[in-house]
Amino acid sequence: MLVAAAASAALGLGGCASTAALNPADPFEPANRAVFEFNEEVDKAFVKPVAQAYRAVLPQPVRTGVRNFYGNLWDPWIGLNNLLQGKVEWALNDLFRFAVNTTFGLGGINDVATDMRLEKHNEDFGQTLGRWGVESGPYLVLPILGPSSVRDGTGLLVDSYGYLPWRIPTWRKWDHYVAWRNSLTVLGFVSLRASLLDAESVLEEAALDRYAFVRDAYLQRRRSLVYDGEPPRERPAEGAAAPPDDLALEPPRAVAPAWDASPWHRPGMQRMVAPRIPANYPAVLAAAAGAPAAREGASE
């Protein structure tokens, strides 16, 4: 579905450009393009009209409350993934967010935690696998679900077990829990799609090749998420040309002069430049020293 596609593209507008060359991260491009076109048709025929109707019927405060409710249900799973990645402080923040919003935010409808400066994080099991060193693997376009990869697709299977709308009806032992589970899932899906309608319009204006644009945006954004916005510089693939010297992965380090290590030199300060002494400097000094004596002799 175009939901994940639009989300990825909207967050990657500044750094992606479509290209006609085959992307080494996308060895299954012909099959992926076919699935992408299928998802586009399904979205145009069914999902997008439902999302547009949802947006037209419900006022903004109601839509915000629904979105907050589903975001709150993700926080425990986000916290667990942060814990698995070794980010204990973030994990405690996520669990506290869930407790505060569930208790004081009417089940998460009101995002009280954000007003308390408890930051909302974005983690899933695919990102956890990435932090553990698992490579992304080939890019994949999943039917209905949209852009993914071998690693993220595996993570998605695990995420489905941690998604509370799939678990709450079972825990509460409601009658017709399958209907409850599916209804909660569809409502969350439609809410997300409605929130991405504006992002899709930006995508349509910016991309010449929608498939390549979405793919590049997705891969770039996922890499950024795995490293919390500070990804390391990628090494060139085997056989690829080396980057220019100014973009080298490990640029040669020149030995800094002694004055460069002085306590006055700090990052961000302008570097001191040692003065150059001209070759005729001694003669200039001698001439300057003899000038007063010559003037005194002339006055006598």
Backbone as CSV, one residue per row, in Angstrom:
resi,resn,N_x,N_y,N_z,CA_x,CA_y,CA_z,C_x,C_y,C_z
1,MET,0.847,-1.195,0.000,0.000,0.000,0.000,0.878,1.238,0.000
2,LEU,0.287,2.358,-0.394,1.064,3.585,-0.539,1.309,4.266,0.797
3,VAL,0.769,3.737,1.893,0.941,4.385,3.185,2.407,4.520,3.540
4,ALA,3.104,3.404,3.594,4.518,3.443,3.942,5.315,4.178,2.883
5,ALA,4.908,4.052,1.633,5.609,4.723,0.547,5.543,6.233,0.718
6,ALA,4.346,6.754,0.962,4.202,8.200,1.109,4.933,8.712,2.332
7,ALA,4.909,7.939,3.428,5.613,8.355,4.636,7.107,8.446,4.387
8,SER,7.654,7.444,3.736,9.089,7.442,3.472,9.478,8.569,2.537
9,ALA,8.698,8.755,1.480,9.030,9.777,0.500,8.907,11.170,1.089
10,ALA,7.898,11.384,1.931,7.707,12.710,2.507,8.871,13.105,3.390
11,LEU,9.467,12.136,4.091,10.586,12.431,4.966,11.913,12.428,4.238
12,GLY,11.904,12.015,2.969,13.155,11.968,2.230,13.187,12.875,1.041
13,LEU,12.322,13.883,1.007,12.219,14.731,-0.177,13.511,15.473,-0.463
14,GLY,14.208,15.863,0.610,15.382,16.696,0.392,16.585,15.949,-0.117
15,GLY,16.641,14.615,0.026,17.880,13.960,-0.268,17.837,12.898,-1.314
16,CYS,16.770,12.766,-2.092,16.652,11.661,-3.022,16.368,12.167,-4.420
17,ALA,16.847,11.444,-5.371,16.556,11.754,-6.759,16.445,10.465,-7.524
18,SER,15.512,10.394,-8.419,15.341,9.182,-9.197,16.428,9.064,-10.237
19,THR,16.784,7.833,-10.580,17.820,7.603,-11.566,17.463,6.409,-12.390
20,ALA,17.884,6.442,-13.632,17.549,5.362,-14.544,18.428,4.146,-14.334
21,ALA,19.601,4.331,-13.688,20.522,3.216,-13.491,19.954,2.267,-12.448
22,LEU,20.288,0.989,-12.592,19.845,0.001,-11.623,20.526,0.245,-10.298
23,ASN,19.764,0.161,-9.237,20.289,0.340,-7.901,20.764,-1.010,-7.380
24,PRO,22.037,-1.123,-6.932,22.522,-2.416,-6.443,21.758,-2.926,-5.239
25,ALA,21.074,-2.048,-4.506,20.267,-2.479,-3.373,18.919,-3.026,-3.789
26,ASP,18.613,-2.960,-5.098,17.298,-3.382,-5.601,17.466,-4.398,-6.732
27,PRO,17.977,-5.605,-6.426,18.188,-6.594,-7.492,16.894,-7.161,-8.059
28,PHE,15.790,-6.997,-7.335,14.504,-7.524,-7.785,13.609,-6.429,-8.349
29,GLU,14.221,-5.422,-8.966,13.460,-4.246,-9.397,12.281,-4.580,-10.318
30,PRO,12.425,-5.439,-11.324,11.257,-5.714,-12.180,10.056,-6.242,-11.393
31,ALA,10.292,-7.200,-10.503,9.191,-7.735,-9.695,8.672,-6.681,-8.723
32,ASN,9.588,-5.916,-8.144,9.168,-4.877,-7.203,8.317,-3.812,-7.884
33,ARG,8.679,-3.457,-9.106,7.880,-2.463,-9.835,6.472,-2.988,-10.108
34,ALA,6.367,-4.265,-10.409,5.050,-4.845,-10.668,4.181,-4.786,-9.410
35,VAL,4.762,-5.139,-8.258,4.012,-5.077,-7.000,3.685,-3.624,-6.650
36,PHE,4.612,-2.717,-6.937,4.372,-1.301,-6.673,3.166,-0.795,-7.464
37,GLU,3.097,-1.163,-8.745,1.965,-0.745,-9.569,0.658,-1.342,-9.050
38,PHE,0.713,-2.609,-8.615,-0.484,-3.236,-8.031,-0.940,-2.461,-6.796
39,ASN,-0.009,-2.134,-5.919,-0.366,-1.382,-4.717,-0.947,-0.019,-5.051
40,GLU,-0.391,0.622,-6.090,-0.907,1.921,-6.511,-2.367,1.825,-6.955
41,GLU,-2.676,0.778,-7.715,-4.048,0.601,-8.203,-5.007,0.311,-7.058
42,VAL,-4.579,-0.532,-6.106,-5.422,-0.826,-4.946,-5.668,0.440,-4.140
43,ASP,-4.625,1.243,-3.988,-4.764,2.470,-3.220,-5.738,3.436,-3.901
44,LYS,-5.595,3.588,-5.215,-6.474,4.517,-5.934,-7.924,4.047,-5.918
45,ALA,-8.124,2.741,-6.002,-9.483,2.219,-6.111,-10.197,2.135,-4.763
46,PHE,-9.471,1.816,-3.687,-10.148,1.540,-2.417,-9.629,2.387,-1.256
47,VAL,-8.336,2.310,-0.985,-7.810,2.851,0.260,-7.876,4.372,0.279
48,LYS,-7.411,5.015,-0.776,-7.406,6.474,-0.787,-8.808,7.069,-0.696
49,PRO,-9.803,6.565,-1.439,-11.154,7.122,-1.268,-11.695,6.977,0.151
50,VAL,-11.413,5.851,0.793,-11.860,5.675,2.180,-11.166,6.678,3.087
51,ALA,-9.855,6.883,2.880,-9.129,7.846,3.696,-9.644,9.267,3.465
52,GLN,-9.975,9.594,2.229,-10.508,10.929,1.941,-11.876,11.125,2.588
53,ALA,-12.710,10.086,2.577,-14.012,10.172,3.231,-13.855,10.304,4.746
54,TYR,-12.925,9.546,5.298,-12.630,9.622,6.743,-12.213,11.038,7.119
55,ARG,-11.382,11.650,6.290,-10.907,13.006,6.565,-12.021,14.023,6.399
56,ALA,-12.911,13.790,5.444,-13.983,14.742,5.199,-15.066,14.678,6.277
57,VAL,-15.317,13.498,6.823,-16.416,13.312,7.776,-16.011,13.705,9.187
58,LEU,-14.802,13.287,9.609,-14.393,13.524,10.994,-13.631,14.835,11.123
59,PRO,-13.924,15.650,12.116,-13.180,16.902,12.322,-11.760,16.611,12.788
60,GLN,-10.919,17.615,12.662,-9.500,17.454,13.001,-9.267,16.971,14.434
61,PRO,-9.964,17.513,15.457,-9.705,17.037,16.830,-9.985,15.542,16.994
62,VAL,-11.001,15.042,16.320,-11.314,13.612,16.429,-10.215,12.792,15.761
63,ARG,-9.775,13.225,14.586,-8.704,12.496,13.881,-7.409,12.511,14.690
64,THR,-7.134,13.653,15.332,-5.938,13.728,16.173,-6.043,12.773,17.357
65,GLY,-7.219,12.680,17.950,-7.420,11.761,19.062,-7.236,10.309,18.648
66,VAL,-7.739,9.948,17.470,-7.554,8.584,16.976,-6.076,8.296,16.737
67,ARG,-5.389,9.243,16.119,-3.960,9.058,15.848,-3.168,8.946,17.151
68,ASN,-3.517,9.751,18.158,-2.842,9.664,19.451,-3.096,8.318,20.120
69,PHE,-4.321,7.814,19.981,-4.682,6.531,20.591,-3.806,5.400,20.046
70,TYR,-3.634,5.373,18.733,-2.822,4.311,18.135,-1.336,4.529,18.400
71,GLY,-0.910,5.784,18.421,0.487,6.049,18.766,0.810,5.600,20.182
72,ASN,-0.146,5.759,21.097,0.056,5.325,22.474,0.169,3.805,22.563
73,LEU,-0.597,3.085,21.743,-0.540,1.623,21.775,0.796,1.091,21.258
74,TRP,1.524,1.896,20.487,2.836,1.470,20.001,3.933,1.710,21.024
75,ASP,3.738,2.607,21.985,4.820,3.015,22.879,5.439,1.865,23.679
76,PRO,4.668,0.903,24.217,5.337,-0.203,24.926,6.264,-1.010,24.025
77,TRP,5.855,-1.245,22.783,6.706,-1.999,21.862,7.933,-1.178,21.471
78,ILE,7.743,0.118,21.308,8.874,0.999,21.030,9.861,0.965,22.198
79,GLY,9.326,1.003,23.415,10.184,0.950,24.587,10.970,-0.350,24.668
80,LEU,10.323,-1.475,24.340,11.011,-2.758,24.362,12.144,-2.788,23.337
81,ASN,11.895,-2.241,22.152,12.950,-2.203,21.133,14.103,-1.296,21.555
82,ASN,13.793,-0.185,22.209,14.864,0.662,22.722,15.688,-0.081,23.770
83,LEU,15.022,-0.871,24.593,15.737,-1.652,25.597,16.635,-2.691,24.938
84,LEU,16.123,-3.355,23.884,16.916,-4.352,23.169,18.119,-3.716,22.476
85,GLN,18.012,-2.433,22.158,19.129,-1.725,21.533,20.084,-1.113,22.557
86,GLY,19.810,-1.318,23.828,20.679,-0.797,24.874,20.400,0.633,25.271
87,LYS,19.299,1.219,24.785,18.971,2.610,25.118,17.972,2.606,26.279
88,VAL,18.499,2.377,27.476,17.659,2.177,28.652,16.869,3.433,28.990
89,GLU,17.514,4.594,28.904,16.824,5.846,29.236,15.649,6.084,28.301
90,TRP,15.838,5.836,27.019,14.753,5.999,26.064,13.637,4.999,26.341
91,ALA,14.005,3.779,26.699,12.997,2.760,26.984,12.127,3.166,28.176
92,LEU,12.753,3.678,29.226,11.981,4.127,30.384,11.089,5.309,30.020
93,ASN,11.594,6.192,29.165,10.798,7.324,28.683,9.545,6.834,27.959
94,ASP,9.691,5.813,27.092,8.553,5.290,26.329,7.517,4.632,27.236
95,LEU,7.985,3.859,28.209,7.052,3.195,29.123,6.335,4.208,30.011
96,PHE,7.048,5.256,30.405,6.414,6.298,31.212,5.398,7.066,30.386
97,ARG,5.735,7.308,29.094,4.774,7.944,28.187,3.475,7.137,28.143
98,PHE,3.610,5.839,27.974,2.434,4.973,27.878,1.607,5.039,29.166
99,ALA,2.280,5.004,30.317,1.563,5.044,31.586,0.826,6.371,31.769
100,VAL,1.506,7.474,31.440,0.906,8.799,31.618,-0.268,9.000,30.673
101,ASN,-0.079,8.682,29.390,-1.148,8.912,28.413,-2.332,7.982,28.639
102,THR,-2.070,6.761,29.029,-3.161,5.824,29.281,-3.969,6.248,30.502
103,THR,-3.279,6.749,31.526,-3.951,7.115,32.784,-4.607,8.483,32.710
104,PHE,-3.839,9.478,32.297,-4.329,10.852,32.322,-4.789,11.358,30.959
105,GLY,-4.514,10.608,29.920,-4.893,11.039,28.576,-6.063,10.285,28.004
106,LEU,-6.889,9.726,28.883,-8.098,9.007,28.447,-7.753,7.884,27.470
107,GLY,-6.859,7.023,27.906,-6.488,5.888,27.068,-5.579,6.255,25.917
108,GLY,-4.962,7.422,25.988,-4.050,7.836,24.928,-4.658,8.787,23.926
109,ILE,-5.927,9.108,24.063,-6.577,10.022,23.119,-5.943,11.413,23.203
110,ASN,-5.601,11.820,24.414,-4.885,13.089,24.613,-3.416,12.781,24.886
111,ASP,-2.541,13.459,24.179,-1.106,13.221,24.326,-0.560,14.124,25.432
112,VAL,-0.831,13.727,26.668,-0.381,14.499,27.820,1.125,14.403,27.978
113,ALA,1.698,13.276,27.615,3.128,13.043,27.825,3.986,14.027,27.042
114,THR,3.573,14.367,25.831,4.342,15.325,25.043,4.352,16.694,25.715
115,ASP,3.234,17.076,26.310,3.195,18.337,27.045,4.117,18.305,28.253
116,MET,4.409,17.095,28.745,5.337,16.935,29.873,6.775,16.758,29.381
117,ARG,7.008,16.985,28.082,8.336,16.900,27.462,8.900,15.481,27.497
118,LEU,8.012,14.504,27.393,8.441,13.119,27.227,8.440,12.831,25.729
119,GLU,9.615,12.696,25.159,9.761,12.615,23.704,9.161,11.341,23.137
120,LYS,8.519,11.463,21.987,7.980,10.318,21.259,9.064,9.763,20.350
121,HIS,9.328,8.454,20.439,10.357,7.809,19.629,9.729,6.962,18.535
122,ASN,10.566,6.532,17.608,10.124,5.707,16.480,11.084,4.528,16.364
123,GLU,10.706,3.388,16.900,11.553,2.197,16.859,10.698,0.993,16.496
124,ASP,11.302,0.038,15.811,10.651,-1.231,15.515,11.716,-2.313,15.495
125,PHE,11.295,-3.556,15.282,12.248,-4.652,15.376,13.218,-4.660,14.196
126,GLY,12.803,-4.126,13.053,13.726,-3.998,11.939,14.894,-3.094,12.292
127,GLN,14.620,-1.984,12.987,15.691,-1.104,13.433,16.564,-1.793,14.477
128,THR,15.944,-2.588,15.342,16.721,-3.323,16.339,17.680,-4.291,15.670
129,LEU,17.213,-5.000,14.650,18.101,-5.899,13.907,19.245,-5.113,13.275
130,GLY,18.936,-3.926,12.755,19.975,-3.091,12.169,21.016,-2.673,13.189
131,ARG,20.574,-2.325,14.403,21.517,-1.950,15.462,22.368,-3.141,15.884
132,TRP,21.837,-4.343,15.720,22.591,-5.549,16.052,23.577,-5.929,14.953
133,GLY,23.575,-5.183,13.866,24.531,-5.437,12.797,23.987,-6.208,11.624
134,VAL,22.680,-6.476,11.591,22.087,-7.201,10.472,21.937,-6.240,9.294
135,GLU,22.473,-6.619,8.147,22.372,-5.784,6.951,20.931,-5.706,6.458
136,SER,20.634,-4.612,5.750,19.269,-4.414,5.253,18.848,-5.489,4.270
137,GLY,19.777,-5.927,3.423,19.427,-6.909,2.402,18.713,-6.239,1.240
138,PRO,18.306,-7.021,0.243,17.656,-6.449,-0.940,16.365,-5.715,-0.597
139,TYR,16.117,-4.680,-1.361,14.872,-3.914,-1.236,13.707,-4.754,-1.735
140,LEU,12.591,-4.688,-1.016,11.395,-5.444,-1.390,10.179,-4.525,-1.327
141,VAL,9.248,-4.736,-2.242,7.942,-4.076,-2.169,6.928,-5.159,-1.840
142,LEU,6.307,-5.047,-0.663,5.359,-6.051,-0.207,3.951,-5.700,-0.685
143,PRO,3.162,-6.686,-1.073,1.776,-6.402,-1.452,1.025,-5.720,-0.315
144,ILE,0.322,-4.670,-0.635,-0.484,-3.877,0.289,0.376,-3.073,1.265
145,LEU,1.415,-3.690,1.856,2.202,-3.035,2.900,3.213,-2.047,2.362
146,GLY,3.680,-2.232,1.116,4.552,-1.244,0.510,6.029,-1.530,0.672
147,PRO,6.881,-0.473,0.675,8.335,-0.654,0.655,8.845,-1.314,1.917
148,SER,9.842,-2.188,1.741,10.447,-2.889,2.853,11.801,-3.422,2.391
149,SER,12.366,-4.341,3.138,13.602,-5.024,2.782,13.558,-6.390,3.447
150,VAL,14.546,-7.211,3.155,14.566,-8.536,3.769,14.622,-8.421,5.285
151,ARG,15.469,-7.529,5.786,15.574,-7.345,7.234,14.301,-6.744,7.825
152,ASP,13.792,-5.673,7.193,12.617,-4.995,7.737,11.364,-5.844,7.600
153,GLY,11.300,-6.667,6.540,10.165,-7.567,6.409,10.145,-8.601,7.516
154,THR,11.323,-9.114,7.873,11.416,-10.036,9.006,11.011,-9.337,10.298
155,GLY,11.479,-8.114,10.459,11.101,-7.357,11.643,9.613,-7.093,11.705
156,LEU,8.988,-6.909,10.543,7.550,-6.645,10.505,6.754,-7.815,11.065
157,LEU,7.219,-9.039,10.803,6.540,-10.214,11.357,6.582,-10.201,12.879
158,VAL,7.729,-9.802,13.430,7.849,-9.730,14.887,7.025,-8.566,15.432
159,ASP,7.030,-7.439,14.719,6.251,-6.278,15.159,4.765,-6.612,15.280
160,SER,4.276,-7.466,14.397,2.845,-7.792,14.421,2.441,-8.473,15.724
161,TYR,3.378,-9.158,16.358,3.075,-9.805,17.636,3.107,-8.811,18.792
162,GLY,3.807,-7.707,18.618,3.866,-6.710,19.673,2.863,-5.592,19.512
163,TYR,2.045,-5.638,18.461,1.092,-4.565,18.193,-0.156,-4.800,19.034
164,LEU,-0.437,-3.886,19.963,-1.490,-4.107,20.945,-2.897,-4.281,20.349
165,PRO,-3.287,-3.583,19.262,-4.623,-3.846,18.704,-4.833,-5.309,18.311
166,TRP,-3.750,-6.054,18.069,-3.889,-7.479,17.786,-4.008,-8.288,19.063
167,ARG,-3.597,-7.720,20.203,-3.536,-8.472,21.453,-4.643,-8.131,22.434
168,ILE,-5.077,-6.876,22.458,-6.059,-6.448,23.454,-7.341,-7.277,23.406
169,PRO,-7.949,-7.511,22.243,-9.183,-8.313,22.246,-8.964,-9.716,22.808
170,THR,-7.788,-10.287,22.596,-7.504,-11.625,23.116,-7.327,-11.585,24.628
171,TRP,-6.609,-10.569,25.132,-6.406,-10.462,26.573,-7.714,-10.244,27.312
172,ARG,-8.594,-9.407,26.722,-9.865,-9.099,27.381,-10.903,-10.193,27.195
173,LYS,-10.590,-11.140,26.321,-11.506,-12.257,26.036,-12.875,-11.757,25.590
174,TRP,-12.877,-10.765,24.724,-14.118,-10.250,24.173,-14.734,-11.271,23.235
175,ASP,-16.045,-11.204,23.136,-16.719,-12.007,22.115,-16.373,-11.427,20.742
176,HIS,-16.263,-12.305,19.777,-15.926,-11.894,18.409,-14.619,-11.097,18.389
177,TYR,-13.623,-11.605,19.099,-12.376,-10.862,19.220,-11.693,-10.668,17.864
178,VAL,-11.921,-11.593,16.917,-11.331,-11.432,15.589,-11.896,-10.186,14.913
179,ALA,-13.207,-9.984,15.034,-13.829,-8.794,14.450,-13.296,-7.526,15.119
180,TRP,-13.145,-7.563,16.454,-12.589,-6.419,17.165,-11.161,-6.131,16.698
181,ARG,-10.366,-7.190,16.602,-8.976,-7.028,16.196,-8.889,-6.436,14.801
182,ASN,-9.662,-6.964,13.884,-9.619,-6.470,12.506,-10.141,-5.041,12.406
183,SER,-11.161,-4.727,13.181,-11.720,-3.372,13.150,-10.710,-2.357,13.667
184,LEU,-10.035,-2.711,14.771,-9.018,-1.812,15.302,-7.876,-1.620,14.310
185,THR,-7.511,-2.701,13.645,-6.408,-2.623,12.682,-6.787,-1.764,11.482
186,VAL,-7.981,-1.946,10.951,-8.419,-1.181,9.782,-8.542,0.301,10.126
187,LEU,-9.085,0.608,11.306,-9.222,2.013,11.696,-7.849,2.680,11.795
188,GLY,-6.889,1.995,12.383,-5.541,2.554,12.459,-4.922,2.737,11.085
189,PHE,-5.177,1.792,10.206,-4.664,1.857,8.847,-5.245,3.054,8.101
190,VAL,-6.549,3.253,8.212,-7.206,4.373,7.537,-6.752,5.702,8.134
191,SER,-6.593,5.745,9.457,-6.123,6.976,10.105,-4.746,7.361,9.595
192,LEU,-3.853,6.381,9.474,-2.518,6.663,8.969,-2.560,7.135,7.524
193,ARG,-3.366,6.462,6.711,-3.457,6.842,5.293,-4.012,8.251,5.133
194,ALA,-4.980,8.613,5.959,-5.553,9.959,5.880,-4.521,11.013,6.251
195,SER,-3.654,10.697,7.202,-2.638,11.667,7.621,-1.568,11.871,6.556
196,LEU,-1.513,10.981,5.557,-0.485,11.056,4.523,-1.003,11.603,3.196
197,LEU,-2.231,12.073,3.167,-2.779,12.594,1.920,-1.983,13.806,1.434
198,ASP,-1.618,14.686,2.333,-0.851,15.863,1.935,0.544,15.476,1.473
199,ALA,1.148,14.496,2.148,2.484,14.053,1.761,2.468,13.462,0.361
200,GLU,1.398,12.780,0.014,1.310,12.179,-1.317,1.247,13.243,-2.400
201,SER,0.563,14.344,-2.118,0.481,15.405,-3.118,1.865,16.007,-3.371
202,VAL,2.674,16.124,-2.327,4.041,16.611,-2.501,4.843,15.622,-3.331
203,LEU,4.642,14.336,-3.085,5.349,13.291,-3.827,5.014,13.358,-5.311
204,GLU,3.756,13.558,-5.646,3.338,13.603,-7.047,3.978,14.780,-7.782
205,GLU,4.198,15.882,-7.084,4.793,17.052,-7.719,6.308,16.930,-7.844
206,ALA,6.946,16.173,-6.937,8.401,16.163,-6.872,9.044,15.060,-7.686
207,ALA,8.349,13.943,-7.904,9.000,12.757,-8.463,8.640,12.545,-9.923
208,LEU,9.660,12.310,-10.738,9.434,11.901,-12.122,9.207,10.401,-12.189
209,ASP,9.975,9.636,-11.446,9.822,8.189,-11.354,9.422,7.873,-9.919
210,ARG,8.142,7.683,-9.705,7.640,7.494,-8.341,8.274,6.287,-7.666
211,TYR,8.428,5.223,-8.409,8.988,4.008,-7.822,10.406,4.268,-7.298
212,ALA,11.276,4.821,-8.143,12.653,5.063,-7.741,12.725,6.086,-6.604
213,PHE,11.862,7.090,-6.661,11.854,8.108,-5.616,11.487,7.503,-4.267
214,VAL,10.423,6.687,-4.240,9.979,6.058,-3.001,11.038,5.086,-2.481
215,ARG,11.626,4.307,-3.394,12.658,3.348,-2.980,13.835,4.061,-2.318
216,ASP,14.380,5.082,-2.987,15.542,5.777,-2.459,15.217,6.476,-1.141
217,ALA,14.019,7.063,-1.054,13.616,7.726,0.182,13.488,6.724,1.320
218,TYR,12.908,5.567,1.012,12.724,4.544,2.050,14.074,4.047,2.572
219,LEU,14.974,3.687,1.674,16.267,3.150,2.088,17.065,4.183,2.880
220,GLN,17.000,5.428,2.429,17.736,6.484,3.123,17.155,6.736,4.505
221,ARG,15.837,6.773,4.595,15.206,7.044,5.889,15.429,5.901,6.867
222,ARG,15.334,4.651,6.388,15.529,3.514,7.291,16.956,3.498,7.836
223,ARG,17.904,3.815,6.997,19.297,3.863,7.463,19.463,4.947,8.523
224,SER,18.809,6.085,8.310,18.883,7.158,9.291,18.229,6.745,10.609
225,LEU,17.096,6.048,10.544,16.406,5.619,11.761,17.226,4.608,12.553
226,VAL,17.885,3.700,11.863,18.682,2.682,12.556,19.759,3.332,13.408
227,TYR,20.360,4.412,12.888,21.447,5.080,13.600,20.978,6.367,14.284
228,ASP,19.686,6.481,14.524,19.121,7.625,15.256,19.530,8.956,14.652
229,GLY,19.499,9.015,13.322,19.757,10.265,12.628,21.215,10.568,12.370
230,GLU,22.131,9.689,12.781,23.560,9.915,12.565,24.194,8.683,11.942
231,PRO,23.812,8.337,10.706,24.368,7.130,10.083,25.822,7.323,9.688
232,PRO,26.627,6.269,9.776,28.012,6.379,9.306,28.043,6.481,7.796
233,ARG,29.136,7.023,7.272,29.261,7.162,5.819,29.375,5.780,5.188
234,GLU,28.616,5.589,4.116,28.602,4.285,3.459,29.898,4.069,2.680
235,ARG,30.409,2.837,2.720,31.581,2.478,1.933,31.147,2.112,0.521
236,PRO,31.974,2.407,-0.479,31.608,2.081,-1.856,31.530,0.582,-2.064
237,ALA,30.628,0.161,-2.954,30.490,-1.254,-3.258,31.726,-1.758,-3.981
238,GLU,31.917,-3.075,-3.971,33.069,-3.661,-4.635,33.060,-3.330,-6.121
239,GLY,34.201,-2.868,-6.628,34.292,-2.520,-8.040,33.871,-1.103,-8.344
240,ALA,33.275,-0.424,-7.349,32.843,0.959,-7.590,34.035,1.893,-7.469
241,ALA,33.930,3.032,-8.142,35.015,4.012,-8.100,35.137,4.581,-6.700
242,ALA,36.353,4.851,-6.295,36.586,5.424,-4.974,36.054,6.849,-4.940
243,PRO,35.568,7.304,-3.783,35.060,8.675,-3.694,36.191,9.674,-3.826
244,PRO,35.902,10.916,-4.181,36.938,11.949,-4.248,37.631,12.102,-2.910
245,ASP,38.826,12.726,-2.962,39.606,12.858,-1.735,38.844,13.578,-0.643
246,ASP,38.058,14.608,-1.025,37.362,15.362,-0.002,36.171,14.616,0.561
247,LEU,35.794,13.473,-0.047,34.700,12.667,0.467,35.194,11.311,0.927
248,ALA,36.467,11.120,1.045,37.018,9.823,1.434,36.518,9.446,2.813
249,LEU,36.377,8.110,3.025,35.864,7.642,4.302,36.800,7.992,5.449
250,GLU,38.086,7.854,5.225,39.059,8.172,6.251,40.120,9.093,5.643
251,PRO,39.847,10.389,5.570,40.783,11.314,4.942,42.102,11.338,5.688
252,PRO,43.216,11.507,4.957,44.523,11.550,5.632,44.588,12.716,6.595
253,ARG,45.190,12.456,7.734,45.283,13.481,8.767,46.677,14.093,8.748
254,ALA,46.745,15.378,8.512,48.038,16.068,8.531,48.461,16.297,9.972
255,VAL,49.771,16.287,10.189,50.287,16.540,11.531,50.129,18.022,11.836
256,ALA,49.440,18.323,12.894,49.165,19.720,13.228,50.406,20.369,13.809
257,PRO,50.680,21.628,13.472,51.812,22.333,14.071,51.612,22.513,15.563
258,ALA,52.712,22.849,16.265,52.648,22.929,17.726,51.631,23.954,18.189
259,TRP,51.566,25.079,17.475,50.632,26.114,17.914,49.190,25.707,17.752
260,ASP,48.925,24.654,16.925,47.551,24.204,16.712,46.995,23.517,17.944
261,ALA,47.898,23.004,18.790,47.463,22.280,19.979,47.389,23.177,21.203
262,SER,47.545,24.471,21.015,47.520,25.378,22.150,46.134,25.421,22.757
263,PRO,46.005,25.757,24.051,44.679,25.802,24.696,43.765,26.858,24.110
264,TRP,44.306,27.760,23.274,43.450,28.787,22.677,42.732,28.280,21.440
265,HIS,43.176,27.156,20.904,42.552,26.647,19.684,41.426,25.688,20.044
266,ARG,40.231,25.981,19.620,39.065,25.151,19.903,38.286,24.934,18.606
267,PRO,37.533,23.834,18.505,36.705,23.643,17.307,35.784,24.826,17.097
268,GLY,35.702,25.270,15.890,34.854,26.411,15.571,35.594,27.728,15.577
269,MET,36.803,27.768,16.224,37.598,28.992,16.210,38.445,29.037,14.955
270,GLN,38.766,30.223,14.528,39.569,30.370,13.326,41.002,29.953,13.615
271,ARG,41.585,29.123,12.744,42.922,28.602,12.978,43.959,29.712,12.821
272,MET,44.982,29.710,13.736,46.069,30.681,13.660,46.965,30.352,12.468
273,VAL,47.489,31.357,11.836,48.380,31.188,10.691,49.746,31.743,11.053
274,ALA,50.788,30.906,10.962,52.145,31.355,11.296,52.620,32.357,10.247
275,PRO,53.202,33.504,10.670,53.661,34.521,9.699,54.854,34.014,8.907
276,ARG,54.937,34.433,7.659,56.069,34.086,6.809,57.102,35.223,6.841
277,ILE,58.365,34.894,7.148,59.438,35.902,7.233,60.102,36.023,5.872
278,PRO,60.115,37.185,5.271,60.741,37.327,3.952,62.242,37.083,4.013
279,ALA,62.814,36.691,2.878,64.246,36.361,2.832,65.121,37.572,3.151
280,ASN,64.705,38.787,2.788,65.527,39.990,3.017,65.206,40.666,4.342
281,TYR,64.588,39.923,5.253,64.161,40.540,6.515,65.342,41.076,7.325
282,PRO,66.506,40.355,7.436,67.646,40.934,8.192,68.125,42.265,7.611
283,ALA,68.196,42.366,6.261,68.639,43.625,5.648,67.670,44.747,5.959
284,VAL,66.382,44.413,5.988,65.378,45.431,6.314,65.563,45.920,7.734
285,LEU,65.823,44.988,8.661,66.038,45.383,10.053,67.287,46.266,10.185
286,ALA,68.369,45.872,9.452,69.603,46.661,9.523,69.401,48.065,8.982
287,ALA,68.664,48.159,7.887,68.400,49.470,7.310,67.562,50.328,8.241
288,ALA,66.589,49.650,8.897,65.745,50.395,9.832,66.561,50.871,11.020
289,ALA,67.504,50.056,11.464,68.334,50.447,12.620,69.307,51.582,12.269
290,GLY,69.764,51.596,10.995,70.710,52.637,10.601,70.060,53.936,10.220
291,ALA,68.784,53.947,10.017,68.092,55.154,9.610,68.188,56.269,10.643
292,PRO,67.986,56.011,11.965,68.112,57.119,12.935,69.512,57.713,12.967
293,ALA,70.549,56.836,12.856,71.916,57.349,12.900,72.203,58.233,11.709
294,ALA,71.688,57.870,10.543,71.903,58.679,9.354,71.229,60.033,9.505
295,ARG,70.036,60.035,10.111,69.345,61.316,10.284,70.095,62.214,11.266
296,GLU,70.692,61.586,12.356,71.436,62.397,13.318,72.669,63.016,12.667
297,GLY,73.392,62.214,11.807,74.603,62.737,11.112,74.246,63.890,10.189
298,ALA,73.130,63.802,9.533,72.716,64.865,8.610,72.389,66.143,9.371
299,SER,71.838,66.028,10.571,71.484,67.223,11.328,72.699,67.939,11.868
300,GLU,73.791,67.164,12.148,75.000,67.826,12.635,75.668,68.597,11.510
